Amino acid sequence: MIFLWIILAIVVVAAVNFVGIYNSLVQLRNRVKNAWSQIDVQLKRRHDLIPNLIETAKGYMQHERETLEGITQARSQAMSADGVGAKSKAEGQLSGAMGKFFLVVENYPDLKANQNFLSLQEELTSTENKIAFSRQGYNDQVLFFNNKIQMFPSNVVAGMFTFKPEEFFEIEDKEKEVPKVKF
Amino acid sequence: MQIQMWELIAANRRKSWILFFCMGAALLFLGYVIGESFAKTGGLIGIAIAFVVWSILSLVSYFSGDSLILFMSKAKEVSHEVHPQLFNVVEEMKIAASLPVMPKVYIMPDAAPNAFAVGKSVDKSAIVVTAGLLSRLNRDELQGVVAHEMSHILNRDVRFLTFAGILLGSIVLLSEIFLRSLWYSGSSRRYRSRTSSSGGQAQAIMMIVSIVFAILAPILARLLYLAISRKREYLADASAARLTRYPEGLASALEVISSNTLPLEAANKVTAPMFIVNPLLKKKKKVSALTSTHPPTSERIKILRSMYGAGFLDYQSSFASVKPKASSIIPKSALRSKETLSKRASSIDDSKPKSLKEGVRNVGDLIRAVNGYAFLVCACGLKIKLPSNYKKPQVSCPKCNRNIAVPLVQVAAVVTAAEAAMKKKDKDGVFGVSVNSYTRKGKGWESFSCACGATHSISPVFSAGVMTCTKCGSKTQIKG
């Protein structure tokens, strides 16, 4: 009889644990999604700001058509990219194009004195930072989630309900580095 | 942010309670000796009065301590339009710290560079910076300062400091009132006339004890308070470096702030510990380490500059190399996860004023912007500042006498008042005005044309519901 009770107790404990693990996995996955939407908001904001920037800069930078076109192209590519991996690559390229643009701007004092341009530059710099900071948060959450679904015992539950590891939002080192200007 | 520094937060809470009771006990004892010095059995009445004072002050400091401090510092809440960069930087740090809500942003109209944070919880907090700080720091430096203040909010330092600051203030206040009442009322003479009886003699002794205690209590309370407040500054520096991944920003900001020679007018003994760099340090050059609310700024800069990365581990090892005798500064729980964070590169930014004159002008403009002034740039290059209650449709330039139209946002404010008055009457059906309408597409600058063909632009700050055409006088309703 006691033996039966013990088995019953083990089953109950296992069931409670099982539900707990499942719930925590769902919670973690939602956190990843939430963190991703934080990044998405900032990415969209950047896409919205860029046409204004190009419109303002066009008049001053006739000789930099290539740079401006590069941004426009990178932007449309980033906007059509789907999935975290493709998006992080395209957005990384856009960041690189923007970095190049702001370096070139240094040669156009008239543009730099334009009030409209200055406020756009501030907004874009800030958006760029916000992307970086929300990326930190997102990657933290992804790491936590991925660790959880690979480790015992939560990996058993994850396998049963097909929880898949999430992708990191990574920007290639080449684009991340701000080029240094030398005089 | 995985590391929430729970150990630190728990320790803060514990210390807050200990401090709360120690200071409360000091206050009660002060009440006792003061009461006893006035009458032989006045001690109990004194305790009762002190207890009432204590509970009232505790309640006040809990429910409105932050607004009191904001009021004392004359800071004004600002929106994104007044200083976009400051607002953006606060938002960036909010994201980095994954704070649930955005703290309120205040600007203090003062030329001395400094900053502080207040708030009783993480959800209800505010970050205050002076106009002088904004005009002197570049983007990275400002980010460092905001991150430092954000860390105070995150580590629950602000609640503690708000609370303790007001308790300390009440002890100082009580003892000062007592000492001054002795000085002015000549009450000591009144008691001396009764010293013939032995009871009177006991009272005279009590009097001396109370005077001594009234002098000592504020000092003791302050020492207790300071000992805890200094460690927090280091911790906030460490968190700021981690949040921004750029210790140099905070280091050079601290350098700028500490090289300042202007006095911060709104700061006093009570609010001083809340600032990022002690605003009162200038008056007394040699403050002993025991009575200083802040660690020496040069030491803080040195630690930040010798960090290898941007994580807590880096700060700890840098701290240990600069101050080899001091104990570990970062709680163990935060060091356990051996994360390696590399520093980021500096951002391209040259928003610092080029000359002293420009800096002073920037401060002036900023203070005006905080107070709701509008700025117009004349074709001759002069910047005209209009107070918010300027009502005429145009202004003539004091330098070149050109007439400049006041932007409609300014006029609109006047129009809205008239409009509101009209609407009031319209309820009774006096006016049957039909208005054109325009729906806003977004929140940026937009333009629309009036029925008569004139084009008007709406600024992002435009909040009035109706705009009156300056040409034909017809009204257009702005929706959205």
Interface residues (C-beta under 8 A of the other chain):
Chain A: Q38 N52 F102 L103 E106 S119 E122 E123 T125 S126 N129 K130 A132 F133 S134 Q136 G137 D140 F144 E177 V178
Chain B: M1 Q2 P84 Q85 N88 V89 E91 E92 M93 I95 A96 S98 R139 Q143 R344 A345 S346 S347 I348 D349 G444
